[in-house]
Amino acid sequence: MRRLLALPTLLSTLMLLAGGQDPAPKPGAPDARARAAAQLRQLGWLAGTWVLHGDTSTTEEHWRPLQGTTMLGTSHSFDARRTHFFEFLRITIERDQVVYVAMPGGGAAVTFPLAQLEADVVEFENAAHDHPQRIRYQKTDAGVTATISQLDGSRAQAFEFKAR
C-alpha cells in the first residue's frame, strides 16, 4: 500500500516542480537567437569578392553568402612572387549573438562580438584584443571599406575594396 501512495505523491511533486520552471516565452517577446539570426541575414551585402590593388601588392577578401548560421570568409594579400598575409574569417552566431571570428595566418581564433549594425555598416569590437579592437565594414557605391582600429579610433587603417 505504501508504494501506491508514493506514486501519486511523486506525480504531484513532479507537477509542482514542472509548474515552477521558467514560463514559456510570451508571444512577440524577442528571442535572442532569432534576433541574432535576423541580424546575420542583414549582412548579405557583404557577400562577394572584394579587391584592393596597392602599389606593390593586391588584397582580396572573399565572403561566401550566408549558409545556415555562418558566413565564411578569407583574406589574402599577395604579389606576383609570394603571399604576404592571409586569414580565415567567419561571421556567425555564438551564445545567441553575432560575432566576427578571425584566424590570422590560420592561427588561433579571435572573436569580436557585434557592436553596431545599420543598413550598410557593421562593427565588431573586442576591447581585450591588442590590435585591432574594432573591425568595421561599410558598403560604398564602389564596394566595401574595411577599417580596423583601436576602440578610441587610434591606429585606424582603412582598406577601400572594389567589387570584383
N, C-alpha and C positions, 0 to 999 in steps of 0.2 A: 504494500500500500504506500509505503514511503516513496518508492520510485515514481508512482503515478502522480503523487502530489508535487514531486520535484519537477516534473516535466512542465506542468502549467506555470509554475513559478519561474522556471528558466525561460519559458517563452515570453512571459510578461516582462521579465527583466530585459530580454533582448529587444523587445518592442520599445521599452522605455529608453534604452540606450540608442536605438535607431532614431527615435524622435529627438534626441539630444544632439544629433550630428548637425553640421552646418546646413542651413536651409538651402534649397535649390536656388540657383541664380534667378533673380527677378527678371521677368520679360523686359527686354530693352536695356538691361544693365550691360555696360561694356565688359566684354570678356577680354582679358589681356592678350590671350593667344590670337583671338580673332582680330583684335586691333593691330597686333604686330603683323599678321598676315596681310591685312589691308594696307599697312604702311609699306610693306615689302613690294606689293603689287604696284604702288605708286612710283617705283624706281625703274619701270620698264624703259624709260627714256635713256637709261644708262647702257642698255644692251647694244652691242656693236663693237666695231674695231675703230680705235681712235689712234691717230698717228701724229707725232711731233718730230719734225725734221730739224735737228740742231745744226750747228756749224760743222761738227765732226762726227756726229752720231745720230741715230734715229731711235726713238722710243715708241713702242706700240703697246697700247693697253687694250686688251680684248675682254669683253664681258658677254657671257652667254645669257640668253633670256632666262627668266625665272622658270625653274623646273622644280616642282614640289615646293620646298621652302628655302631654296638656295639659288643664288646667282653665283656662278663660278667665274673667276677672272684670272688673267695673267698680265704681268707687265714685263717687258723685255726691252732693254737698251743695248744697242749693238752698233758696230760699224762694219765695214767690209772685211775686217780681219778677225774680230772677236766679239764676244758678248761682254758687256761691261757690268750689267746688273740684270737680275730677274727676280720676280717674286710671284708666288701663288696667292691668290686673293679669293675671298668669298664674302658675300653678304647673305646672312642667314638669320634664323631665329634661335636664340639660346635663352632659356629661362624666361620665355614669354616676352622677349624684347628683341628688336632688330639690332644686329651687331655686324661690324666690318671686321674681318679677320685677315691679317696679313702674315705671310710667311716669307720674309725677305731672304733671298738666296736659298729658299727651300728649308730654312731653319725653323726654329720654334715659333709657334703661333702667338701673335699679339692681338688682343681683342680690343676693339673700340666701340662702345655702345653708341647707339643713335642719340644725338643731342638736338638736332634740328631737322625738320622735314617740311619743305614747302613745295610748290608745284615743280619748280626747276632747280631746286637747291637741296642738297643733303649734307649734313655734317655729322661726323662721328668724333668722339673725344675719349681720351684716356689720360687723365692727369698723372697717373703713376708711371707712364712711359717716358723715357728720356727725350727722344725726338723721333718723329713728331708726336705731339699730343692731340692735335686736331687734324682731321682729314676732311676736306670739303670738295664736293663736286658741284659744278654749276653748269647747266645746259646753256649753250650760247647759240647764236644763229649759225656759226660755222662748225660747232662741235661741242666739246666739253672742256671746261677749265678745271683742272685739279689743283688744289692748293693745300700744302702741308705747312704747319706752323706749330708754335707753342700755344698754349691756351690764351696767353696775353697778346697773341698776334705777332710776337717777335719770331725771328728766324724764318719768316714766311718765304716760300718758294712756290711760284705759280707755273703751271705747265698747261699751255694752251694747245689742246689736241684738236685736230680736224678729223671729220668723219672720213673713213676710207671706203 
